[in-house]
Amino acid sequence: MKKINYTGLVLGLLMLVASSCDSFIDINQDPNNPTTPQLNLLLPATQLSIAGNFNGINRGASNVVQHRASGSLNRWDQSGTTFESTWLGYYTQAIPDLETIIAAGTEQGQWGYVAVAKIQKAYLYSIMVDLWGNVPYSEAALAPNPTFDEGSVIYDQLFALLDEAIADMGKGFAISASADIFYQGSQAKWLKLANSIKLKMFLNMKAIDPDGARQGIMSILSSGNYIQANSDDFTFKFGTNTAPDVRHPWYSSGYSPGRDGYVSMVLIDRLKAQDDPRLRYYIFRLNEKAGLANSQTGEGYYGRYPGDGAASPADQNTRAIVGIYPGAGLYDNGMIPSIGSSGVYLNNTGAVTGTSANSFKIALFANGDGNGAGVQPLITNFMMLFARAEAALTLNTGEDAADLLNKAVASQFDVINALSPAFPISASTRLGFIDRLSQQYAAADEQGKLELVMMQKWIALYGNGVEAYNDYRRTGLPVLDELVSPLDVFPERFYYSETELTSNTTVIETREQLQRDQQIVPVFWRK
């Protein structure tokens, strides 16, 4: 998180210098201390904060849903410090700046900035409600000790906020392209995002208000204004610089000498079992013979199973780490002995022995791979396609779920290929894999169809554990593995920041019960 904030500081300083040059000689103004908020500086700062602070909650959720296998939440254990950095980052950085943009932009008639700030605020709070439940909202930027609003009430207000943002766009939309990291000032893309956030929220509410969820989704679908192409993805793109380090955090930690955590054996096992070519893109093996517990009797997929609380040996040079997706690491072109001749789409065609020695010597860096310039998918085309497939199956929205499933997988393959120009998923592999999914879908009953959709979405969401965590709590799918040695029950919500609970007078007296309820009481939309 701090690495991204350093990036924001550098960007802000550079932009401040550029914007101040023209008026520097005016002795009646201090260009370094403007009295009027500079919206073109505040907006990118909020975007860097939203993306940078997302890493903390993403790591935690990725461990809960078994995309990763490290940290306390790998054993369902959390404390008041687990997500404190993200909580404080959002409430002391992103949210105050968003409120400033909304207030100052309204006063200045800068409706593009106002609209974008409202959309970002709605996205951010929707995620916070999904993860924490009740959070400070109505008084968050006003009172030193803000009350915690009910999650359901906040959801209602977020729908209204998104409607306001859409109406603001009609008053005029002008944003500097350089000030908008996500969409470079595109009104059309921000409008699509606003409706996509709504669709995602409606889907979350399907258990408590199926009719309202269906009507809301159907209205959005009929408008046609939602994310329907990869070029509209709400994705944060990392860079390659190391000082400050602006690379994908999974890359920075995985490719550093100390490493960070373990890859999930659940993910690896399922990709192998499903003959899924994405295994070579998701996981890179440092040692082709490494096995569990740092043995030398495996085939390089040295990770951990959920709930494994064993101490970490000196295994930094043998652990498997993140590959090309999503962290822009390395492509694994080594032999996978266990798949033998049975693999059709996950196979050993063109593979070599000596994974580490071979892959590090290939000229990947010249092709854009292996440099950390990965992506953080937040709301994407493939997520929307999967969501629409789920809605078609469970809310009878009238769309073809089979077609949406196929398009969703194809869309994510395209995202992977964009990070892997040297080793793309081939057209024949793509077509064959999707054709097999179509056959599996056609042969399944209604529950089986939903299970297939949610399993494929879980695989595609590697890199965004937050949405996979939402999906699991909403559908119970895909079924997760039993933990080896859990320390608590399944976490229904994330723990609050300990600093918040010990400094906010509205919750100090009830903080112990309030915190325990986070573990055991479901979020409002989970029935």
Phi and psi in degrees as a GROMACS rama.xvg file:
@    title "Ramachandran Plot"
@    xaxis  label "Phi"
@    yaxis  label "Psi"
@TYPE xy
-64.7469  -30.4749  LYS-2
-62.214  -42.4922  LYS-3
-67.2933  -36.2392  ILE-4
-66.8505  -35.7017  ASN-5
-61.0446  -38.9265  TYR-6
-60.147  -43.5572  THR-7
-61.7452  -38.5407  GLY-8
-64.0128  -45.6483  LEU-9
-61.9637  -47.7262  VAL-10
-59.1649  -44.616  LEU-11
-61.9353  -42.4835  GLY-12
-64.5859  -42.3543  LEU-13
-63.1198  -43.8222  LEU-14
-69.8725  -34.4951  MET-15
-64.349  -42.2255  LEU-16
-61.5272  -46.2447  VAL-17
-61.4339  -41.3956  ALA-18
-78.4813  -15.1911  SER-19
-96.9186  -13.1747  SER-20
-58.6616  -45.6057  CYS-21
-61.2925  -33.7337  ASP-22
-105.979  12.6753  SER-23
-64.3464  -31.2158  PHE-24
-80.7343  -4.66781  ILE-25
-76.4111  105.188  ASP-26
-71.4484  -11.2163  ILE-27
-88.204  -3.02828  ASN-28
-130.516  142.652  GLN-29
-100.133  104.053  ASP-30
-65.0671  -19.0574  PRO-31
-87.8146  -7.23239  ASN-32
-135.903  69.1148  ASN-33
-65.6026  142.271  PRO-34
-86.1955  -20.4864  THR-35
-103.02  127.484  THR-36
-55.5633  131.239  PRO-37
-93.4666  101.119  GLN-38
-63.6665  -31.038  LEU-39
-71.8389  -12.7854  ASN-40
-95.8757  -37.2575  LEU-41
-70.31  -38.006  LEU-42
-60.718  -51.8815  LEU-43
-63.9725  -28.5688  PRO-44
-63.9995  -40.2277  ALA-45
-66.1155  -36.9734  THR-46
-69.3603  -39.9527  GLN-47
-65.2589  -37.3698  LEU-48
-68.5818  -42.3463  SER-49
-60.5839  -46.833  ILE-50
-72.8441  -42.7711  ALA-51
-65.598  -42.7892  GLY-52
-77.4051  -12.7243  ASN-53
-66.6314  -27.4132  PHE-54
-56.9834  -39.495  ASN-55
-63.0986  -48.1772  GLY-56
-72.7892  -29.6046  ILE-57
-67.0504  -42.064  ASN-58
-63.3124  -45.4971  ARG-59
-61.4363  -48.5232  GLY-60
-65.1305  -36.8042  ALA-61
-63.2183  -31.4017  SER-62
-74.9553  -37.7956  ASN-63
-63.2482  -42.0404  VAL-64
-90.2455  5.86665  VAL-65
70.552  30.8742  GLN-66
-82.3258  -29.0715  HIS-67
-129.132  171.623  ARG-68
-143.499  68.6811  ALA-69
-155.387  162.88  SER-70
79.2432  172.289  GLY-71
-64.839  -32.7976  SER-72
-74.0254  -9.24716  LEU-73
-64.7036  -19.6138  ASN-74
-117.157  16.9981  ARG-75
66.7659  25.65  TRP-76
-108.283  136.388  ASP-77
-146.613  163.352  GLN-78
-141.441  -178.264  SER-79
-70.728  -8.26709  GLY-80
-104.568  -7.94032  THR-81
-57.378  -44.4714  THR-82
-120.248  21.9979  PHE-83
-63.3548  -40.3654  GLU-84
-61.8358  -43.1889  SER-85
-66.4982  -45.5979  THR-86
-56.6981  -51.1417  TRP-87
-67.2314  -36.5853  LEU-88
-61.6422  -43.4274  GLY-89
-70.4258  -41.1957  TYR-90
-81.8386  -17.3923  TYR-91
-109.094  -13.0081  THR-92
-117.31  -74.0557  GLN-93
-62.0575  -51.0421  ALA-94
-64.9521  -48.104  ILE-95
-59.3368  -39.3484  PRO-96
-68.2261  -37.4391  ASP-97
-63.6469  -42.1805  LEU-98
-64.155  -37.142  GLU-99
-64.9038  -43.0696  THR-100
-61.6488  -43.1995  ILE-101
-63.8051  -46.261  ILE-102
-68.6543  -50.7511  ALA-103
-69.0623  -38.7008  ALA-104
-64.3848  -36.8911  GLY-105
-64.7819  -43.3296  THR-106
-65.5182  -36.4796  GLU-107
-87.801  -8.4451  GLN-108
73.9737  23.9967  GLY-109
-90.9162  75.2827  GLN-110
-71.6147  -23.9815  TRP-111
-63.9538  -46.971  GLY-112
-64.1571  -40.0027  TYR-113
-61.3645  -46.5979  VAL-114
-62.6265  -46.051  ALA-115
-64.6395  -41.2023  VAL-116
-62.2734  -39.9643  ALA-117
-66.909  -38.9011  LYS-118
-65.5085  -43.7737  ILE-119
-64.5286  -38.9308  GLN-120
-62.8128  -42.8345  LYS-121
-64.1525  -43.1427  ALA-122
-61.818  -48.3654  TYR-123
-61.5754  -47.3705  LEU-124
-69.4534  -32.1326  TYR-125
-62.9553  -40.5993  SER-126
-65.719  -41.924  ILE-127
-65.4743  -40.2761  MET-128
-65.3485  -43.0513  VAL-129
-58.3904  -36.6295  ASP-130
-90.3664  -42.0424  LEU-131
-105.91  -18.1857  TRP-132
86.4297  -112.51  GLY-133
-79.3683  128.313  ASN-134
-142.006  160.185  VAL-135
-62.8108  128.205  PRO-136
-135.291  -65.1888  TYR-137
-64.3262  -29.9584  SER-138
-112.512  9.44565  GLU-139
-57.3203  -38.0095  ALA-140
-105.055  8.64552  ALA-141
-116.997  -40.6067  LEU-142
-110.593  145.536  ALA-143
-68.6785  -24.6044  PRO-144
-127.849  73.5475  ASN-145
-67.5752  144.151  PRO-146
-75.1404  158.649  THR-147
-92.8679  119.78  PHE-148
-84.7845  150.898  ASP-149
-64.831  137.82  GLU-150
-57.4616  -40.3811  GLY-151
-64.8275  -36.6188  SER-152
-67.9553  -40.9988  VAL-153
-63.3389  -42.2093  ILE-154
-55.814  -45.9237  TYR-155
-59.4903  -42.0514  ASP-156
-70.1249  -29.5766  GLN-157
-70.5176  -38.3977  LEU-158
-58.2669  -43.47  PHE-159
-65.7608  -38.324  ALA-160
-63.9537  -39.9783  LEU-161
-66.7142  -37.1739  LEU-162
-63.438  -40.0893  ASP-163
-60.651  -43.7744  GLU-164
-61.9098  -41.8392  ALA-165
-64.5678  -39.9375  ILE-166
-66.5736  -37.7709  ALA-167
-61.3884  -34.9477  ASP-168
-59.7817  -31.8357  MET-169
-72.2438  -11.9252  GLY-170
-87.566  -5.98202  LYS-171
130.537  134.642  GLY-172
-135.375  110.642  PHE-173
-144.233  110.898  ALA-174
-131.092  135.031  ILE-175
-61.9166  128.926  SER-176
-58.182  -35.8803  ALA-177
-72.9415  -16.0966  SER-178
-90.8143  -5.27268  ALA-179
-118.703  96.7941  ASP-180
-65.0907  -35.9064  ILE-181
-76.9246  -52.4828  PHE-182
-126.022  8.13475  TYR-183
49.9592  39.8217  GLN-184
79.2221  21.3548  GLY-185
-85.2033  111.777  SER-186
-61.9575  -41.4223  GLN-187
-60.96  -40.0278  ALA-188
-72.9964  -36.6742  LYS-189
-66.289  -36.5007  TRP-190
-63.8888  -43.4102  LEU-191
-62.9682  -38.9223  LYS-192
-64.5483  -42.7864  LEU-193
-56.4378  -45.2446  ALA-194
-71.8156  -30.79  ASN-195
-68.847  -37.1293  SER-196
-61.6197  -43.8999  ILE-197
-58.7324  -47.2022  LYS-198
-58.9302  -43.6245  LEU-199
-62.9808  -41.0567  LYS-200
-67.7895  -41.9402  MET-201
-59.6646  -41.8086  PHE-202
-63.5758  -39.2603  LEU-203
-60.0691  -29.7629  ASN-204
-90.957  7.76686  MET-205
-64.2266  -28.1914  LYS-206
-74.9495  -32.0057  ALA-207
-96.5936  -19.8909  ILE-208
-149.331  69.2815  ASP-209
-60.0282  -39.1381  PRO-210
-66.5015  -45.0573  ASP-211
-64.345  -39.8921  GLY-212
-63.5798  -44.6348  ALA-213
-62.7846  -47.3975  ARG-214
-61.9875  -41.7475  GLN-215
-63.6494  -44.7055  GLY-216
-66.2874  -43.3186  ILE-217
-60.9823  -38.3618  MET-218
-63.4485  -42.5268  SER-219
-66.5798  -43.5319  ILE-220
-60.7766  -40.1948  LEU-221
-68.4968  -26.1882  SER-222
-72.5842  -29.9696  SER-223
75.7515  -3.45111  GLY-224
-98.0584  76.5757  ASN-225
-152.983  169.325  TYR-226
-65.1396  120.259  ILE-227
-134.249  9.07479  GLN-228
-147.316  150.085  ALA-229
-61.0069  -28.0589  ASN-230
-67.3178  -14.523  SER-231
-98.0581  3.46994  ASP-232
-58.1267  138.938  ASP-233
-89.9716  86.8324  PHE-234
-132.936  136.953  THR-235
-93.1096  129.506  PHE-236
-106.584  123.297  LYS-237
-83.0339  169.493  PHE-238
-110.804  -164.421  GLY-239
-115.529  -10.4635  THR-240
-63.0867  148.785  ASN-241
-109.439  -16.2002  THR-242
-139.101  92.5728  ALA-243
-72.8802  158.499  PRO-244
-79.0448  109.457  ASP-245
-112.082  16.5841  VAL-246
-79.1158  166.275  ARG-247
-56.9316  132.717  HIS-248
-60.8275  -30.8641  PRO-249
-68.616  -32.7737  TRP-250
-70.303  -48.8889  TYR-251
-57.3659  -40.7313  SER-252
-81.5417  -35.271  SER-253
-74.7384  -32.8834  GLY-254
-100.44  11.5308  TYR-255
-91.3537  158.861  SER-256
-58.3834  -32.8425  PRO-257
-79.6429  -16.7546  GLY-258
57.3742  177.282  ARG-259
-155.6  104.926  ASP-260
73.9285  -167.237  GLY-261
-130.813  153.59  TYR-262
-76.1096  160.334  VAL-263
-88.562  123.449  SER-264
-68.7136  -24.6108  MET-265
-63.0355  -47.3206  VAL-266
-61.3277  -45.8442  LEU-267
-61.9306  -47.6377  ILE-268
-60.0257  -41.7795  ASP-269
-71.467  -37.6167  ARG-270
-65.7338  -38.9465  LEU-271
-65.0762  -47.9297  LYS-272
-62.096  -30.9109  ALA-273
-96.4399  9.98039  GLN-274
53.3696  48.6152  ASP-275
-99.7932  119.686  ASP-276
-64.9184  -14.6542  PRO-277
-68.4402  -14.4366  ARG-278
-56.6407  -41.5525  LEU-279
-68.1067  -20.538  ARG-280
-94.387  -27.6848  TYR-281
-83.8985  -37.0629  TYR-282
-125.694  133.634  ILE-283
-116.356  130.59  PHE-284
-95.0888  127.025  ARG-285
-80.992  -28.1239  LEU-286
-138.874  117.443  ASN-287
-69.3231  -10.375  GLU-288
-111.937  -0.362555  LYS-289
-69.1884  140.912  ALA-290
-132.123  -174.011  GLY-291
-58.6385  151.147  LEU-292
60.1726  28.492  ALA-293
63.6139  29.9897  ASN-294
-78.0654  171.042  SER-295
-117.592  35.029  GLN-296
-121.146  22.2022  THR-297
-111.365  -155.127  GLY-298
-129.554  27.4395  GLU-299
100.785  -16.9755  GLY-300
-85.4001  72.7765  TYR-301
-92.9268  99.9746  TYR-302
-134.043  -147.15  GLY-303
-145.055  157.124  ARG-304
-90.6251  156.313  TYR-305
-62.108  135.967  PRO-306
86.9384  3.29581  GLY-307
-76.4239  112.785  ASP-308
-104.862  15.136  GLY-309
-64.14  147.848  ALA-310
-63.7949  151.237  ALA-311
-84.4348  122.434  SER-312
-76.6505  -176.347  PRO-313
-77.9359  82.0797  ALA-314
-125.102  21.2091  ASP-315
-61.9504  -25.1292  GLN-316
-95.4806  4.50241  ASN-317
-125.223  -14.0981  THR-318
-64.154  143.739  ARG-319
-74.5308  149.376  ALA-320
-133.799  177.535  ILE-321
-63.9492  142.922  VAL-322
-97.1729  -140.349  GLY-323
-66.5012  -39.8783  ILE-324
-112.382  131.541  TYR-325
-96.0936  1.66609  PRO-326
-91.0121  3.88673  GLY-327
57.6032  47.6942  ALA-328
-90.3934  -139.336  GLY-329
-107.407  150.018  LEU-330
-82.352  134.974  TYR-331
-95.0365  104.307  ASP-332
-107.888  23.1863  ASN-333
-84.1669  166.051  GLY-334
-65.7123  141.616  MET-335
-118.591  89.8029  ILE-336
-56.2144  -34.8047  PRO-337
-68.7542  -21.456  SER-338
-83.8837  -20.7963  ILE-339
49.76  -135.731  GLY-340
-93.5226  1.76886  SER-341
-80.8955  -20.1396  SER-342
-73.1511  131.214  GLY-343
-100.74  -52.5692  VAL-344
-104.372  -27.0952  TYR-345
-104.027  97.0229  LEU-346
-136.279  -179.598  ASN-347
-104.045  17.1612  ASN-348
-61.1271  120.042  THR-349
79.1499  -0.342688  GLY-350
-75.0129  155.796  ALA-351
-128.353  165.31  VAL-352
-89.2651  159.08  THR-353
78.1739  59.5815  GLY-354
-49.6789  -54.0492  THR-355
-63.5055  -50.9333  SER-356
-62.408  -41.3321  ALA-357
-71.6592  -50.3258  ASN-358
-66.719  -34.9427  SER-359
-72.508  -19.4863  PHE-360
-89.8767  -20.0413  LYS-361
-66.3305  144.683  ILE-362
-75.4926  63.0357  ALA-363
-75.9831  -35.8331  LEU-364
-60.9869  -34.343  PHE-365
-68.2516  -18.9717  ALA-366
-100.547  5.54852  ASN-367
93.7597  -0.323271  GLY-368
-97.8517  154.499  ASP-369
74.8427  28.4962  GLY-370
-123.901  -0.427426  ASN-371
85.9193  -1.41777  GLY-372
-81.2303  60.8475  ALA-373
-86.9903  -165.474  GLY-374
-129.952  150.417  VAL-375
-114.921  96.4579  GLN-376
-70.6852  125.162  PRO-377
-105.832  -60.4213  LEU-378
-136.459  119.531  ILE-379
-127.433  171.257  THR-380
-59.8968  -44.9582  ASN-381
-66.7467  -32.9044  PHE-382
-65.0437  -41.8976  MET-383
-65.0377  -39.3175  MET-384
-64.7146  -43.3231  LEU-385
-63.6608  -41.9721  PHE-386
-62.3302  -41.5397  ALA-387
-67.0088  -34.5866  ARG-388
-65.2469  -42.7615  ALA-389
-62.6564  -43.5125  GLU-390
-63.0414  -38.7171  ALA-391
-63.5241  -37.9336  ALA-392
-78.4411  -32.4436  LEU-393
-110.627  -17.9713  THR-394
-121.639  1.15577  LEU-395
55.9628  53.9774  ASN-396
-83.3851  -4.12707  THR-397
91.2063  -2.5619  GLY-398
-85.952  164.099  GLU-399
-87.1316  102.265  ASP-400
-63.7268  -36.2144  ALA-401
-62.9101  -44.8155  ALA-402
-65.4232  -40.3154  ASP-403
-65.0347  -39.4327  LEU-404
-59.2534  -48.6748  LEU-405
-60.9958  -44.0752  ASN-406
-66.7551  -34.1304  LYS-407
-64.7042  -46.4462  ALA-408
-64.6419  -43.0022  VAL-409
-61.2756  -39.765  ALA-410
-62.8025  -43.3719  SER-411
-69.7157  -35.3761  GLN-412
-57.229  -39.8911  PHE-413
-64.5232  -38.1586  ASP-414
-63.5638  -42.9795  VAL-415
-62.3396  -46.1038  ILE-416
-62.0574  -31.1786  ASN-417
-63.8978  -27.3975  ALA-418
-90.2241  -8.77109  LEU-419
-132.031  63.1365  SER-420
-64.7662  -26.6439  PRO-421
-78.366  -29.4518  ALA-422
-135.28  66.7477  PHE-423
-73.1348  154.837  PRO-424
-67.1827  123.626  ILE-425
-69.395  158.418  SER-426
-61.5799  -39.4168  ALA-427
-67.6391  -38.891  SER-428
-64.9255  -45.2438  THR-429
-58.3696  -51.354  ARG-430
-65.1346  -42.0802  LEU-431
-66.2197  -43.0079  GLY-432
-62.8497  -45.5091  PHE-433
-67.8806  -36.964  ILE-434
-62.393  -39.2943  ASP-435
-66.1518  -38.5384  ARG-436
-59.5366  -41.4248  LEU-437
-60.0135  -41.2372  SER-438
-67.3746  -40.8167  GLN-439
-63.795  -41.2907  GLN-440
-64.5359  -44.8582  TYR-441
-63.5172  -31.7308  ALA-442
-84.2276  -10.552  ALA-443
-88.6972  155.063  ALA-444
-80.3535  -177.751  ASP-445
-59.5984  -44.2179  GLU-446
-65.9117  -39.9837  GLN-447
-62.9255  -35.9089  GLY-448
-63.2702  -45.0054  LYS-449
-64.5229  -40.8582  LEU-450
-61.8241  -39.3155  GLU-451
-65.6766  -44.3912  LEU-452
-60.314  -46.9057  VAL-453
-71.6288  -32.4057  MET-454
-65.5463  -44.3621  MET-455
-66.4647  -34.3007  GLN-456
-68.8567  -40.7191  LYS-457
-59.1653  -42.7977  TRP-458
-64.911  -44.5461  ILE-459
-67.5153  -27.0248  ALA-460
-82.4425  5.49163  LEU-461
-55.3411  119.237  TYR-462
113.096  -18.9191  GLY-463
-136.2  81.0449  ASN-464
-68.254  -23.5048  GLY-465
-61.3169  -47.8654  VAL-466
-70.3007  -33.6894  GLU-467
-66.0326  -35.8792  ALA-468
-65.1977  -42.5264  TYR-469
-61.2835  -45.4526  ASN-470
-59.9573  -44.5243  ASP-471
-64.6767  -42.7498  TYR-472
-69.2908  -27.1954  ARG-473
-80.3461  -37.2199  ARG-474
-117.769  -18.0966  THR-475
74.3718  14.9193  GLY-476
-129.249  151.499  LEU-477
-71.5493  161.619  PRO-478
-63.3914  130.532  VAL-479
-89.7503  158.227  LEU-480
-72.2936  152.454  ASP-481
-66.7755  144.012  GLU-482
-77.8114  143.787  LEU-483
-63.4948  -48.2529  VAL-484
-151.071  80.2805  SER-485
-69.4108  150.42  PRO-486
-104.361  -7.31414  LEU-487
-160.863  -176.86  ASP-488
-83.1334  169.567  VAL-489
-54.5372  130.506  PHE-490
-76.4957  112.205  PRO-491
-72.546  -31.5921  GLU-492
-144.976  169.99  ARG-493
-86.9734  151.902  PHE-494
-70.0757  147.126  TYR-495
-74.2007  160.675  TYR-496
-64.1934  130.932  SER-497
-62.843  -34.9028  GLU-498
-61.0374  -41.2306  THR-499
-62.5811  -45.2974  GLU-500
-72.2094  -23.8688  LEU-501
-99.6848  -3.15949  THR-502
-119.64  -21.0197  SER-503
-89.257  112.991  ASN-504
-65.4025  -18.3215  THR-505
-74.9217  -14.7264  THR-506
-128.168  -3.78494  VAL-507
-56.5326  -45.8574  ILE-508
-69.4698  -24.0423  GLU-509
-112.747  14.0378  THR-510
-61.7781  -35.9611  ARG-511
-66.2661  -47.657  GLU-512
-68.5899  -37.2471  GLN-513
-60.108  -43.1198  LEU-514
-68.4465  -41.9102  GLN-515
-64.4593  -35.5238  ARG-516
-61.8821  -27.3996  ASP-517
-60.5183  -33.5078  GLN-518
-77.9303  -31.997  GLN-519
-116.116  -15.0371  ILE-520
-101.431  122.279  VAL-521
-64.5235  156.138  PRO-522
-63.145  155.374  VAL-523
-57.0372  -31.669  PHE-524
-86.1696  -3.27941  TRP-525
-93.1575  115.907  ARG-526
